[in-house]
Amino acid sequence: MAQATINLRIDADLKHDMENICKAMGMNLTTAFTIFAKKVTHERRIPFEITAPADPFYSPENIDRLKKSIAQLESEQGPIHEVNL
């Protein structure tokens, strides 16, 4: 099988940490990335879940706060905060 070269740019500290972990497992970065590439190719997906950070507006804490504010406004017991845009 013909060999190909891939150049990657990653944070130096991340590279160092990855090299140490790979070494502890008895492999180098090339072997680790080859395993990753084979797994992606075989499964036709990234072999782990990738998610975007959640929008803080929809956090449980903020939703709870919004519900309480709505209840206060509906009972006319709470202040109304106006926002100037």
mmCIF file of the N, C-alpha and C atoms, coordinates in Angstrom:
data_MODEL
# 
_entry.id   MODEL 
# 
loop_
_atom_site.group_PDB 
_atom_site.id 
_atom_site.type_symbol 
_atom_site.label_atom_id 
_atom_site.label_alt_id 
_atom_site.label_comp_id 
_atom_site.label_asym_id 
_atom_site.label_entity_id 
_atom_site.label_seq_id 
_atom_site.pdbx_PDB_ins_code 
_atom_site.Cartn_x 
_atom_site.Cartn_y 
_atom_site.Cartn_z 
_atom_site.occupancy 
_atom_site.B_iso_or_equiv 
_atom_site.pdbx_formal_charge 
_atom_site.auth_seq_id 
_atom_site.auth_comp_id 
_atom_site.auth_asym_id 
_atom_site.auth_atom_id 
_atom_site.pdbx_PDB_model_num 
ATOM 1   N N  . MET A 1 1  ? 0.846   -1.165 0.000  1.00 0.00 ? 1  MET A N  1 
ATOM 2   C CA . MET A 1 1  ? 0.000   0.000  0.000  1.00 0.00 ? 1  MET A CA 1 
ATOM 3   C C  . MET A 1 1  ? 0.900   1.240  0.000  1.00 0.00 ? 1  MET A C  1 
ATOM 4   N N  . ALA A 1 2  ? 0.582   2.185  -0.864 1.00 0.00 ? 2  ALA A N  1 
ATOM 5   C CA . ALA A 1 2  ? 1.355   3.425  -0.938 1.00 0.00 ? 2  ALA A CA 1 
ATOM 6   C C  . ALA A 1 2  ? 1.093   4.285  0.288  1.00 0.00 ? 2  ALA A C  1 
ATOM 7   N N  . GLN A 1 3  ? 2.121   4.979  0.723  1.00 0.00 ? 3  GLN A N  1 
ATOM 8   C CA . GLN A 1 3  ? 2.017   5.850  1.894  1.00 0.00 ? 3  GLN A CA 1 
ATOM 9   C C  . GLN A 1 3  ? 1.747   7.286  1.448  1.00 0.00 ? 3  GLN A C  1 
ATOM 10  N N  . ALA A 1 4  ? 1.045   8.048  2.278  1.00 0.00 ? 4  ALA A N  1 
ATOM 11  C CA . ALA A 1 4  ? 0.769   9.461  2.029  1.00 0.00 ? 4  ALA A CA 1 
ATOM 12  C C  . ALA A 1 4  ? 1.090   10.229 3.304  1.00 0.00 ? 4  ALA A C  1 
ATOM 13  N N  . THR A 1 5  ? 1.418   11.493 3.145  1.00 0.00 ? 5  THR A N  1 
ATOM 14  C CA . THR A 1 5  ? 1.731   12.342 4.282  1.00 0.00 ? 5  THR A CA 1 
ATOM 15  C C  . THR A 1 5  ? 0.592   13.318 4.517  1.00 0.00 ? 5  THR A C  1 
ATOM 16  N N  . ILE A 1 6  ? 0.233   13.489 5.791  1.00 0.00 ? 6  ILE A N  1 
ATOM 17  C CA . ILE A 1 6  ? -0.783  14.458 6.182  1.00 0.00 ? 6  ILE A CA 1 
ATOM 18  C C  . ILE A 1 6  ? -0.129  15.427 7.157  1.00 0.00 ? 6  ILE A C  1 
ATOM 19  N N  . ASN A 1 7  ? -0.284  16.712 6.928  1.00 0.00 ? 7  ASN A N  1 
ATOM 20  C CA . ASN A 1 7  ? 0.225   17.728 7.850  1.00 0.00 ? 7  ASN A CA 1 
ATOM 21  C C  . ASN A 1 7  ? -0.937  18.300 8.638  1.00 0.00 ? 7  ASN A C  1 
ATOM 22  N N  . LEU A 1 8  ? -0.835  18.260 9.965  1.00 0.00 ? 8  LEU A N  1 
ATOM 23  C CA . LEU A 1 8  ? -1.875  18.781 10.843 1.00 0.00 ? 8  LEU A CA 1 
ATOM 24  C C  . LEU A 1 8  ? -1.295  19.872 11.719 1.00 0.00 ? 8  LEU A C  1 
ATOM 25  N N  . ARG A 1 9  ? -2.106  20.870 12.004 1.00 0.00 ? 9  ARG A N  1 
ATOM 26  C CA . ARG A 1 9  ? -1.700  21.905 12.947 1.00 0.00 ? 9  ARG A CA 1 
ATOM 27  C C  . ARG A 1 9  ? -2.616  21.805 14.164 1.00 0.00 ? 9  ARG A C  1 
ATOM 28  N N  . ILE A 1 10 ? -2.004  21.561 15.322 1.00 0.00 ? 10 ILE A N  1 
ATOM 29  C CA . ILE A 1 10 ? -2.757  21.516 16.562 1.00 0.00 ? 10 ILE A CA 1 
ATOM 30  C C  . ILE A 1 10 ? -1.945  22.240 17.638 1.00 0.00 ? 10 ILE A C  1 
ATOM 31  N N  . ASP A 1 11 ? -2.600  22.569 18.718 1.00 0.00 ? 11 ASP A N  1 
ATOM 32  C CA . ASP A 1 11 ? -1.958  23.223 19.843 1.00 0.00 ? 11 ASP A CA 1 
ATOM 33  C C  . ASP A 1 11 ? -0.773  22.379 20.323 1.00 0.00 ? 11 ASP A C  1 
ATOM 34  N N  . ALA A 1 12 ? 0.354   23.026 20.613 1.00 0.00 ? 12 ALA A N  1 
ATOM 35  C CA . ALA A 1 12 ? 1.572   22.310 21.013 1.00 0.00 ? 12 ALA A CA 1 
ATOM 36  C C  . ALA A 1 12 ? 1.364   21.504 22.291 1.00 0.00 ? 12 ALA A C  1 
ATOM 37  N N  . ASP A 1 13 ? 0.639   22.067 23.259 1.00 0.00 ? 13 ASP A N  1 
ATOM 38  C CA . ASP A 1 13 ? 0.381   21.333 24.504 1.00 0.00 ? 13 ASP A CA 1 
ATOM 39  C C  . ASP A 1 13 ? -0.492  20.105 24.257 1.00 0.00 ? 13 ASP A C  1 
ATOM 40  N N  . LEU A 1 14 ? -1.481  20.250 23.383 1.00 0.00 ? 14 LEU A N  1 
ATOM 41  C CA . LEU A 1 14 ? -2.344  19.121 23.036 1.00 0.00 ? 14 LEU A CA 1 
ATOM 42  C C  . LEU A 1 14 ? -1.526  18.015 22.374 1.00 0.00 ? 14 LEU A C  1 
ATOM 43  N N  . LYS A 1 15 ? -0.649  18.399 21.460 1.00 0.00 ? 15 LYS A N  1 
ATOM 44  C CA . LYS A 1 15 ? 0.220   17.423 20.785 1.00 0.00 ? 15 LYS A CA 1 
ATOM 45  C C  . LYS A 1 15 ? 1.093   16.690 21.812 1.00 0.00 ? 15 LYS A C  1 
ATOM 46  N N  . HIS A 1 16 ? 1.684   17.430 22.712 1.00 0.00 ? 16 HIS A N  1 
ATOM 47  C CA . HIS A 1 16 ? 2.546   16.837 23.730 1.00 0.00 ? 16 HIS A CA 1 
ATOM 48  C C  . HIS A 1 16 ? 1.770   15.846 24.596 1.00 0.00 ? 16 HIS A C  1 
ATOM 49  N N  . ASP A 1 17 ? 0.576   16.256 25.044 1.00 0.00 ? 17 ASP A N  1 
ATOM 50  C CA . ASP A 1 17 ? -0.259  15.370 25.861 1.00 0.00 ? 17 ASP A CA 1 
ATOM 51  C C  . ASP A 1 17 ? -0.653  14.124 25.081 1.00 0.00 ? 17 ASP A C  1 
ATOM 52  N N  . MET A 1 18 ? -1.016  14.299 23.829 1.00 0.00 ? 18 MET A N  1 
ATOM 53  C CA . MET A 1 18 ? -1.419  13.168 22.983 1.00 0.00 ? 18 MET A CA 1 
ATOM 54  C C  . MET A 1 18 ? -0.243  12.208 22.778 1.00 0.00 ? 18 MET A C  1 
ATOM 55  N N  . GLU A 1 19 ? 0.939   12.752 22.541 1.00 0.00 ? 19 GLU A N  1 
ATOM 56  C CA . GLU A 1 19 ? 2.122   11.900 22.374 1.00 0.00 ? 19 GLU A CA 1 
ATOM 57  C C  . GLU A 1 19 ? 2.380   11.070 23.636 1.00 0.00 ? 19 GLU A C  1 
ATOM 58  N N  . ASN A 1 20 ? 2.254   11.701 24.799 1.00 0.00 ? 20 ASN A N  1 
ATOM 59  C CA . ASN A 1 20 ? 2.487   10.976 26.055 1.00 0.00 ? 20 ASN A CA 1 
ATOM 60  C C  . ASN A 1 20 ? 1.466   9.862  26.272 1.00 0.00 ? 20 ASN A C  1 
ATOM 61  N N  . ILE A 1 21 ? 0.211   10.151 25.962 1.00 0.00 ? 21 ILE A N  1 
ATOM 62  C CA . ILE A 1 21 ? -0.834  9.133  26.122 1.00 0.00 ? 21 ILE A CA 1 
ATOM 63  C C  . ILE A 1 21 ? -0.610  7.993  25.143 1.00 0.00 ? 21 ILE A C  1 
ATOM 64  N N  . CYS A 1 22 ? -0.305  8.326  23.901 1.00 0.00 ? 22 CYS A N  1 
ATOM 65  C CA . CYS A 1 22 ? -0.040  7.284  22.897 1.00 0.00 ? 22 CYS A CA 1 
ATOM 66  C C  . CYS A 1 22 ? 1.156   6.430  23.306 1.00 0.00 ? 22 CYS A C  1 
ATOM 67  N N  . LYS A 1 23 ? 2.216   7.077  23.794 1.00 0.00 ? 23 LYS A N  1 
ATOM 68  C CA . LYS A 1 23 ? 3.407   6.340  24.232 1.00 0.00 ? 23 LYS A CA 1 
ATOM 69  C C  . LYS A 1 23 ? 3.060   5.369  25.350 1.00 0.00 ? 23 LYS A C  1 
ATOM 70  N N  . ALA A 1 24 ? 2.215   5.815  26.283 1.00 0.00 ? 24 ALA A N  1 
ATOM 71  C CA . ALA A 1 24 ? 1.802   4.937  27.389 1.00 0.00 ? 24 ALA A CA 1 
ATOM 72  C C  . ALA A 1 24 ? 1.025   3.733  26.877 1.00 0.00 ? 24 ALA A C  1 
ATOM 73  N N  . MET A 1 25 ? 0.368   3.888  25.717 1.00 0.00 ? 25 MET A N  1 
ATOM 74  C CA . MET A 1 25 ? -0.387  2.782  25.121 1.00 0.00 ? 25 MET A CA 1 
ATOM 75  C C  . MET A 1 25 ? 0.448   1.995  24.119 1.00 0.00 ? 25 MET A C  1 
ATOM 76  N N  . GLY A 1 26 ? 1.742   2.348  23.996 1.00 0.00 ? 26 GLY A N  1 
ATOM 77  C CA . GLY A 1 26 ? 2.640   1.604  23.119 1.00 0.00 ? 26 GLY A CA 1 
ATOM 78  C C  . GLY A 1 26 ? 2.526   1.965  21.643 1.00 0.00 ? 26 GLY A C  1 
ATOM 79  N N  . MET A 1 27 ? 2.139   3.189  21.347 1.00 0.00 ? 27 MET A N  1 
ATOM 80  C CA . MET A 1 27 ? 2.033   3.608  19.948 1.00 0.00 ? 27 MET A CA 1 
ATOM 81  C C  . MET A 1 27 ? 2.493   5.052  19.814 1.00 0.00 ? 27 MET A C  1 
ATOM 82  N N  . ASN A 1 28 ? 2.587   5.505  18.576 1.00 0.00 ? 28 ASN A N  1 
ATOM 83  C CA . ASN A 1 28 ? 2.925   6.894  18.316 1.00 0.00 ? 28 ASN A CA 1 
ATOM 84  C C  . ASN A 1 28 ? 1.722   7.605  17.688 1.00 0.00 ? 28 ASN A C  1 
ATOM 85  N N  . LEU A 1 29 ? 1.876   8.893  17.406 1.00 0.00 ? 29 LEU A N  1 
ATOM 86  C CA . LEU A 1 29 ? 0.769   9.655  16.836 1.00 0.00 ? 29 LEU A CA 1 
ATOM 87  C C  . LEU A 1 29 ? 0.326   9.110  15.478 1.00 0.00 ? 29 LEU A C  1 
ATOM 88  N N  . THR A 1 30 ? 1.266   8.689  14.668 1.00 0.00 ? 30 THR A N  1 
ATOM 89  C CA . THR A 1 30 ? 0.908   8.146  13.352 1.00 0.00 ? 30 THR A CA 1 
ATOM 90  C C  . THR A 1 30 ? -0.007  6.939  13.499 1.00 0.00 ? 30 THR A C  1 
ATOM 91  N N  . THR A 1 31 ? 0.334   6.038  14.409 1.00 0.00 ? 31 THR A N  1 
ATOM 92  C CA . THR A 1 31 ? -0.501  4.862  14.637 1.00 0.00 ? 31 THR A CA 1 
ATOM 93  C C  . THR A 1 31 ? -1.875  5.258  15.152 1.00 0.00 ? 31 THR A C  1 
ATOM 94  N N  . ALA A 1 32 ? -1.918  6.209  16.091 1.00 0.00 ? 32 ALA A N  1 
ATOM 95  C CA . ALA A 1 32 ? -3.204  6.650  16.649 1.00 0.00 ? 32 ALA A CA 1 
ATOM 96  C C  . ALA A 1 32 ? -4.090  7.257  15.567 1.00 0.00 ? 32 ALA A C  1 
ATOM 97  N N  . PHE A 1 33 ? -3.532  8.123  14.735 1.00 0.00 ? 33 PHE A N  1 
ATOM 98  C CA . PHE A 1 33 ? -4.336  8.732  13.682 1.00 0.00 ? 33 PHE A CA 1 
ATOM 99  C C  . PHE A 1 33 ? -4.725  7.722  12.604 1.00 0.00 ? 33 PHE A C  1 
ATOM 100 N N  . THR A 1 34 ? -3.872  6.739  12.367 1.00 0.00 ? 34 THR A N  1 
ATOM 101 C CA . THR A 1 34 ? -4.224  5.687  11.413 1.00 0.00 ? 34 THR A CA 1 
ATOM 102 C C  . THR A 1 34 ? -5.398  4.865  11.943 1.00 0.00 ? 34 THR A C  1 
ATOM 103 N N  . ILE A 1 35 ? -5.371  4.536  13.233 1.00 0.00 ? 35 ILE A N  1 
ATOM 104 C CA . ILE A 1 35 ? -6.499  3.816  13.841 1.00 0.00 ? 35 ILE A CA 1 
ATOM 105 C C  . ILE A 1 35 ? -7.780  4.637  13.707 1.00 0.00 ? 35 ILE A C  1 
ATOM 106 N N  . PHE A 1 36 ? -7.678  5.939  14.004 1.00 0.00 ? 36 PHE A N  1 
ATOM 107 C CA . PHE A 1 36 ? -8.836  6.830  13.883 1.00 0.00 ? 36 PHE A CA 1 
ATOM 108 C C  . PHE A 1 36 ? -9.358  6.826  12.442 1.00 0.00 ? 36 PHE A C  1 
ATOM 109 N N  . ALA A 1 37 ? -8.464  6.974  11.460 1.00 0.00 ? 37 ALA A N  1 
ATOM 110 C CA . ALA A 1 37 ? -8.870  7.019  10.051 1.00 0.00 ? 37 ALA A CA 1 
ATOM 111 C C  . ALA A 1 37 ? -9.526  5.707  9.619  1.00 0.00 ? 37 ALA A C  1 
ATOM 112 N N  . LYS A 1 38 ? -8.989  4.582  10.069 1.00 0.00 ? 38 LYS A N  1 
ATOM 113 C CA . LYS A 1 38 ? -9.584  3.288  9.721  1.00 0.00 ? 38 LYS A CA 1 
ATOM 114 C C  . LYS A 1 38 ? -10.972 3.143  10.329 1.00 0.00 ? 38 LYS A C  1 
ATOM 115 N N  . LYS A 1 39 ? -11.126 3.589  11.566 1.00 0.00 ? 39 LYS A N  1 
ATOM 116 C CA . LYS A 1 39 ? -12.422 3.501  12.235 1.00 0.00 ? 39 LYS A CA 1 
ATOM 117 C C  . LYS A 1 39 ? -13.451 4.381  11.521 1.00 0.00 ? 39 LYS A C  1 
ATOM 118 N N  . VAL A 1 40 ? -13.077 5.604  11.178 1.00 0.00 ? 40 VAL A N  1 
ATOM 119 C CA . VAL A 1 40 ? -13.983 6.511  10.452 1.00 0.00 ? 40 VAL A CA 1 
ATOM 120 C C  . VAL A 1 40 ? -14.365 5.906  9.108  1.00 0.00 ? 40 VAL A C  1 
ATOM 121 N N  . THR A 1 41 ? -13.386 5.379  8.402  1.00 0.00 ? 41 THR A N  1 
ATOM 122 C CA . THR A 1 41 ? -13.637 4.794  7.081  1.00 0.00 ? 41 THR A CA 1 
ATOM 123 C C  . THR A 1 41 ? -14.545 3.579  7.177  1.00 0.00 ? 41 THR A C  1 
ATOM 124 N N  . HIS A 1 42 ? -14.308 2.738  8.160  1.00 0.00 ? 42 HIS A N  1 
ATOM 125 C CA . HIS A 1 42 ? -15.110 1.519  8.333  1.00 0.00 ? 42 HIS A CA 1 
ATOM 126 C C  . HIS A 1 42 ? -16.549 1.843  8.733  1.00 0.00 ? 42 HIS A C  1 
ATOM 127 N N  . GLU A 1 43 ? -16.705 2.759  9.706  1.00 0.00 ? 43 GLU A N  1 
ATOM 128 C CA . GLU A 1 43 ? -18.038 3.075  10.227 1.00 0.00 ? 43 GLU A CA 1 
ATOM 129 C C  . GLU A 1 43 ? -18.738 4.201  9.474  1.00 0.00 ? 43 GLU A C  1 
ATOM 130 N N  . ARG A 1 44 ? -17.973 4.938  8.673  1.00 0.00 ? 44 ARG A N  1 
ATOM 131 C CA . ARG A 1 44 ? -18.492 6.078  7.902  1.00 0.00 ? 44 ARG A CA 1 
ATOM 132 C C  . ARG A 1 44 ? -19.114 7.131  8.818  1.00 0.00 ? 44 ARG A C  1 
ATOM 133 N N  . ARG A 1 45 ? -18.465 7.338  9.973  1.00 0.00 ? 45 ARG A N  1 
ATOM 134 C CA . ARG A 1 45 ? -18.888 8.358  10.934 1.00 0.00 ? 45 ARG A CA 1 
ATOM 135 C C  . ARG A 1 45 ? -17.722 8.624  11.871 1.00 0.00 ? 45 ARG A C  1 
ATOM 136 N N  . ILE A 1 46 ? -17.789 9.752  12.597 1.00 0.00 ? 46 ILE A N  1 
ATOM 137 C CA . ILE A 1 46 ? -16.813 10.008 13.648 1.00 0.00 ? 46 ILE A CA 1 
ATOM 138 C C  . ILE A 1 46 ? -17.145 9.026  14.780 1.00 0.00 ? 46 ILE A C  1 
ATOM 139 N N  . PRO A 1 47 ? -16.174 8.270  15.282 1.00 0.00 ? 47 PRO A N  1 
ATOM 140 C CA . PRO A 1 47 ? -16.473 7.204  16.241 1.00 0.00 ? 47 PRO A CA 1 
ATOM 141 C C  . PRO A 1 47 ? -16.731 7.663  17.676 1.00 0.00 ? 47 PRO A C  1 
ATOM 142 N N  . PHE A 1 48 ? -17.123 8.893  17.838 1.00 0.00 ? 48 PHE A N  1 
ATOM 143 C CA . PHE A 1 48 ? -17.517 9.400  19.150 1.00 0.00 ? 48 PHE A CA 1 
ATOM 144 C C  . PHE A 1 48 ? -18.456 10.569 18.918 1.00 0.00 ? 48 PHE A C  1 
ATOM 145 N N  . GLU A 1 49 ? -19.208 10.915 19.954 1.00 0.00 ? 49 GLU A N  1 
ATOM 146 C CA . GLU A 1 49 ? -20.198 11.981 19.824 1.00 0.00 ? 49 GLU A CA 1 
ATOM 147 C C  . GLU A 1 49 ? -19.525 13.349 19.861 1.00 0.00 ? 49 GLU A C  1 
ATOM 148 N N  . ILE A 1 50 ? -19.932 14.205 18.944 1.00 0.00 ? 50 ILE A N  1 
ATOM 149 C CA . ILE A 1 50 ? -19.455 15.585 18.898 1.00 0.00 ? 50 ILE A CA 1 
ATOM 150 C C  . ILE A 1 50 ? -20.678 16.471 19.045 1.00 0.00 ? 50 ILE A C  1 
ATOM 151 N N  . THR A 1 51 ? -20.634 17.370 20.025 1.00 0.00 ? 51 THR A N  1 
ATOM 152 C CA . THR A 1 51 ? -21.765 18.261 20.241 1.00 0.00 ? 51 THR A CA 1 
ATOM 153 C C  . THR A 1 51 ? -21.277 19.700 20.347 1.00 0.00 ? 51 THR A C  1 
ATOM 154 N N  . ALA A 1 52 ? -22.164 20.605 20.030 1.00 0.00 ? 52 ALA A N  1 
ATOM 155 C CA . ALA A 1 52 ? -21.868 22.021 20.201 1.00 0.00 ? 52 ALA A CA 1 
ATOM 156 C C  . ALA A 1 52 ? -22.256 22.430 21.610 1.00 0.00 ? 52 ALA A C  1 
ATOM 157 N N  . PRO A 1 53 ? -21.579 23.428 22.152 1.00 0.00 ? 53 PRO A N  1 
ATOM 158 C CA . PRO A 1 53 ? -21.985 23.893 23.481 1.00 0.00 ? 53 PRO A CA 1 
ATOM 159 C C  . PRO A 1 53 ? -23.443 24.341 23.465 1.00 0.00 ? 53 PRO A C  1 
ATOM 160 N N  . ALA A 1 54 ? -24.140 24.047 24.524 1.00 0.00 ? 54 ALA A N  1 
ATOM 161 C CA . ALA A 1 54 ? -25.551 24.410 24.616 1.00 0.00 ? 54 ALA A CA 1 
ATOM 162 C C  . ALA A 1 54 ? -25.698 25.923 24.727 1.00 0.00 ? 54 ALA A C  1 
ATOM 163 N N  . ASP A 1 55 ? -26.774 26.429 24.157 1.00 0.00 ? 55 ASP A N  1 
ATOM 164 C CA . ASP A 1 55 ? -27.092 27.842 24.262 1.00 0.00 ? 55 ASP A CA 1 
ATOM 165 C C  . ASP A 1 55 ? -27.493 28.120 25.710 1.00 0.00 ? 55 ASP A C  1 
ATOM 166 N N  . PRO A 1 56 ? -26.777 29.017 26.415 1.00 0.00 ? 56 PRO A N  1 
ATOM 167 C CA . PRO A 1 56 ? -27.083 29.256 27.827 1.00 0.00 ? 56 PRO A CA 1 
ATOM 168 C C  . PRO A 1 56 ? -28.499 29.791 28.057 1.00 0.00 ? 56 PRO A C  1 
ATOM 169 N N  . PHE A 1 57 ? -29.111 30.365 27.034 1.00 0.00 ? 57 PHE A N  1 
ATOM 170 C CA . PHE A 1 57 ? -30.480 30.852 27.186 1.00 0.00 ? 57 PHE A CA 1 
ATOM 171 C C  . PHE A 1 57 ? -31.417 29.712 27.568 1.00 0.00 ? 57 PHE A C  1 
ATOM 172 N N  . TYR A 1 58 ? -31.148 28.512 27.025 1.00 0.00 ? 58 TYR A N  1 
ATOM 173 C CA . TYR A 1 58 ? -32.028 27.366 27.261 1.00 0.00 ? 58 TYR A CA 1 
ATOM 174 C C  . TYR A 1 58 ? -31.559 26.489 28.419 1.00 0.00 ? 58 TYR A C  1 
ATOM 175 N N  . SER A 1 59 ? -30.654 26.991 29.239 1.00 0.00 ? 59 SER A N  1 
ATOM 176 C CA . SER A 1 59 ? -30.195 26.207 30.394 1.00 0.00 ? 59 SER A CA 1 
ATOM 177 C C  . SER A 1 59 ? -31.347 26.024 31.368 1.00 0.00 ? 59 SER A C  1 
ATOM 178 N N  . PRO A 1 60 ? -31.354 24.934 32.117 1.00 0.00 ? 60 PRO A N  1 
ATOM 179 C CA . PRO A 1 60 ? -32.433 24.709 33.097 1.00 0.00 ? 60 PRO A CA 1 
ATOM 180 C C  . PRO A 1 60 ? -32.575 25.873 34.084 1.00 0.00 ? 60 PRO A C  1 
ATOM 181 N N  . GLU A 1 61 ? -31.448 26.441 34.490 1.00 0.00 ? 61 GLU A N  1 
ATOM 182 C CA . GLU A 1 61 ? -31.500 27.559 35.438 1.00 0.00 ? 61 GLU A CA 1 
ATOM 183 C C  . GLU A 1 61 ? -32.211 28.764 34.837 1.00 0.00 ? 61 GLU A C  1 
ATOM 184 N N  . ASN A 1 62 ? -31.886 29.085 33.592 1.00 0.00 ? 62 ASN A N  1 
ATOM 185 C CA . ASN A 1 62 ? -32.502 30.255 32.960 1.00 0.00 ? 62 ASN A CA 1 
ATOM 186 C C  . ASN A 1 62 ? -33.979 30.003 32.667 1.00 0.00 ? 62 ASN A C  1 
ATOM 187 N N  . ILE A 1 63 ? -34.327 28.808 32.223 1.00 0.00 ? 63 ILE A N  1 
ATOM 188 C CA . ILE A 1 63 ? -35.736 28.489 31.966 1.00 0.00 ? 63 ILE A CA 1 
ATOM 189 C C  . ILE A 1 63 ? -36.540 28.618 33.260 1.00 0.00 ? 63 ILE A C  1 
ATOM 190 N N  . ASP A 1 64 ? -35.960 28.134 34.378 1.00 0.00 ? 64 ASP A N  1 
ATOM 191 C CA . ASP A 1 64 ? -36.637 28.259 35.670 1.00 0.00 ? 64 ASP A CA 1 
ATOM 192 C C  . ASP A 1 64 ? -36.829 29.728 36.031 1.00 0.00 ? 64 ASP A C  1 
ATOM 193 N N  . ARG A 1 65 ? -35.802 30.516 35.825 1.00 0.00 ? 65 ARG A N  1 
ATOM 194 C CA . ARG A 1 65 ? -35.892 31.959 36.111 1.00 0.00 ? 65 ARG A CA 1 
ATOM 195 C C  . ARG A 1 65 ? -36.957 32.617 35.250 1.00 0.00 ? 65 ARG A C  1 
ATOM 196 N N  . LEU A 1 66 ? -36.997 32.276 33.977 1.00 0.00 ? 66 LEU A N  1 
ATOM 197 C CA . LEU A 1 66 ? -37.997 32.851 33.068 1.00 0.00 ? 66 LEU A CA 1 
ATOM 198 C C  . LEU A 1 66 ? -39.413 32.474 33.495 1.00 0.00 ? 66 LEU A C  1 
ATOM 199 N N  . LYS A 1 67 ? -39.606 31.205 33.887 1.00 0.00 ? 67 LYS A N  1 
ATOM 200 C CA . LYS A 1 67 ? -40.934 30.764 34.332 1.00 0.00 ? 67 LYS A CA 1 
ATOM 201 C C  . LYS A 1 67 ? -41.382 31.535 35.568 1.00 0.00 ? 67 LYS A C  1 
ATOM 202 N N  . LYS A 1 68 ? -40.441 31.746 36.508 1.00 0.00 ? 68 LYS A N  1 
ATOM 203 C CA . LYS A 1 68 ? -40.769 32.507 37.713 1.00 0.00 ? 68 LYS A CA 1 
ATOM 204 C C  . LYS A 1 68 ? -41.106 33.955 37.360 1.00 0.00 ? 68 LYS A C  1 
ATOM 205 N N  . SER A 1 69 ? -40.346 34.540 36.455 1.00 0.00 ? 69 SER A N  1 
ATOM 206 C CA . SER A 1 69 ? -40.613 35.925 36.044 1.00 0.00 ? 69 SER A CA 1 
ATOM 207 C C  . SER A 1 69 ? -41.969 36.045 35.365 1.00 0.00 ? 69 SER A C  1 
ATOM 208 N N  . ILE A 1 70 ? -42.299 35.096 34.522 1.00 0.00 ? 70 ILE A N  1 
ATOM 209 C CA . ILE A 1 70 ? -43.603 35.110 33.848 1.00 0.00 ? 70 ILE A CA 1 
ATOM 210 C C  . ILE A 1 70 ? -44.729 34.987 34.865 1.00 0.00 ? 70 ILE A C  1 
ATOM 211 N N  . ALA A 1 71 ? -44.557 34.086 35.830 1.00 0.00 ? 71 ALA A N  1 
ATOM 212 C CA . ALA A 1 71 ? -45.579 33.915 36.865 1.00 0.00 ? 71 ALA A CA 1 
ATOM 213 C C  . ALA A 1 71 ? -45.753 35.195 37.672 1.00 0.00 ? 71 ALA A C  1 
ATOM 214 N N  . GLN A 1 72 ? -44.666 35.884 37.999 1.00 0.00 ? 72 GLN A N  1 
ATOM 215 C CA . GLN A 1 72 ? -44.748 37.143 38.737 1.00 0.00 ? 72 GLN A CA 1 
ATOM 216 C C  . GLN A 1 72 ? -45.472 38.207 37.914 1.00 0.00 ? 72 GLN A C  1 
ATOM 217 N N  . LEU A 1 73 ? -45.139 38.292 36.636 1.00 0.00 ? 73 LEU A N  1 
ATOM 218 C CA . LEU A 1 73 ? -45.790 39.280 35.768 1.00 0.00 ? 73 LEU A CA 1 
ATOM 219 C C  . LEU A 1 73 ? -47.273 38.989 35.616 1.00 0.00 ? 73 LEU A C  1 
ATOM 220 N N  . GLU A 1 74 ? -47.602 37.711 35.464 1.00 0.00 ? 74 GLU A N  1 
ATOM 221 C CA . GLU A 1 74 ? -49.014 37.343 35.303 1.00 0.00 ? 74 GLU A CA 1 
ATOM 222 C C  . GLU A 1 74 ? -49.815 37.611 36.572 1.00 0.00 ? 74 GLU A C  1 
ATOM 223 N N  . SER A 1 75 ? -49.172 37.524 37.712 1.00 0.00 ? 75 SER A N  1 
ATOM 224 C CA . SER A 1 75 ? -49.878 37.802 38.965 1.00 0.00 ? 75 SER A CA 1 
ATOM 225 C C  . SER A 1 75 ? -49.731 39.272 39.363 1.00 0.00 ? 75 SER A C  1 
ATOM 226 N N  . GLU A 1 76 ? -49.073 40.030 38.501 1.00 0.00 ? 76 GLU A N  1 
ATOM 227 C CA . GLU A 1 76 ? -48.836 41.466 38.702 1.00 0.00 ? 76 GLU A CA 1 
ATOM 228 C C  . GLU A 1 76 ? -48.107 41.758 40.007 1.00 0.00 ? 76 GLU A C  1 
ATOM 229 N N  . GLN A 1 77 ? -47.249 40.859 40.409 1.00 0.00 ? 77 GLN A N  1 
ATOM 230 C CA . GLN A 1 77 ? -46.479 41.060 41.635 1.00 0.00 ? 77 GLN A CA 1 
ATOM 231 C C  . GLN A 1 77 ? -45.015 41.372 41.343 1.00 0.00 ? 77 GLN A C  1 
ATOM 232 N N  . GLY A 1 78 ? -44.633 41.241 40.130 1.00 0.00 ? 78 GLY A N  1 
ATOM 233 C CA . GLY A 1 78 ? -43.224 41.421 39.833 1.00 0.00 ? 78 GLY A CA 1 
ATOM 234 C C  . GLY A 1 78 ? -42.954 42.677 39.039 1.00 0.00 ? 78 GLY A C  1 
ATOM 235 N N  . PRO A 1 79 ? -41.729 43.151 39.106 1.00 0.00 ? 79 PRO A N  1 
ATOM 236 C CA . PRO A 1 79 ? -41.360 44.334 38.323 1.00 0.00 ? 79 PRO A CA 1 
ATOM 237 C C  . PRO A 1 79 ? -41.237 43.986 36.850 1.00 0.00 ? 79 PRO A C  1 
ATOM 238 N N  . ILE A 1 80 ? -41.462 44.963 36.024 1.00 0.00 ? 80 ILE A N  1 
ATOM 239 C CA . ILE A 1 80 ? -41.270 44.792 34.589 1.00 0.00 ? 80 ILE A CA 1 
ATOM 240 C C  . ILE A 1 80 ? -39.963 45.448 34.223 1.00 0.00 ? 80 ILE A C  1 
ATOM 241 N N  . HIS A 1 81 ? -39.087 44.667 33.607 1.00 0.00 ? 81 HIS A N  1 
ATOM 242 C CA . HIS A 1 81 ? -37.782 45.175 33.207 1.00 0.00 ? 81 HIS A CA 1 
ATOM 243 C C  . HIS A 1 81 ? -37.824 45.498 31.717 1.00 0.00 ? 81 HIS A C  1 
ATOM 244 N N  . GLU A 1 82 ? -37.635 46.755 31.401 1.00 0.00 ? 82 GLU A N  1 
ATOM 245 C CA . GLU A 1 82 ? -37.628 47.157 30.005 1.00 0.00 ? 82 GLU A CA 1 
ATOM 246 C C  . GLU A 1 82 ? -36.206 47.177 29.504 1.00 0.00 ? 82 GLU A C  1 
ATOM 247 N N  . VAL A 1 83 ? -36.027 46.785 28.275 1.00 0.00 ? 83 VAL A N  1 
ATOM 248 C CA . VAL A 1 83 ? -34.717 46.779 27.656 1.00 0.00 ? 83 VAL A CA 1 
ATOM 249 C C  . VAL A 1 83 ? -34.721 47.776 26.523 1.00 0.00 ? 83 VAL A C  1 
ATOM 250 N N  . ASN A 1 84 ? -33.778 48.692 26.556 1.00 0.00 ? 84 ASN A N  1 
ATOM 251 C CA . ASN A 1 84 ? -33.654 49.672 25.478 1.00 0.00 ? 84 ASN A CA 1 
ATOM 252 C C  . ASN A 1 84 ? -32.703 49.146 24.435 1.00 0.00 ? 84 ASN A C  1 
ATOM 253 N N  . LEU A 1 85 ? -33.189 48.968 23.241 1.00 0.00 ? 85 LEU A N  1 
ATOM 254 C CA . LEU A 1 85 ? -32.344 48.471 22.152 1.00 0.00 ? 85 LEU A CA 1 
ATOM 255 C C  . LEU A 1 85 ? -31.953 49.570 21.216 1.00 0.00 ? 85 LEU A C  1 
# 
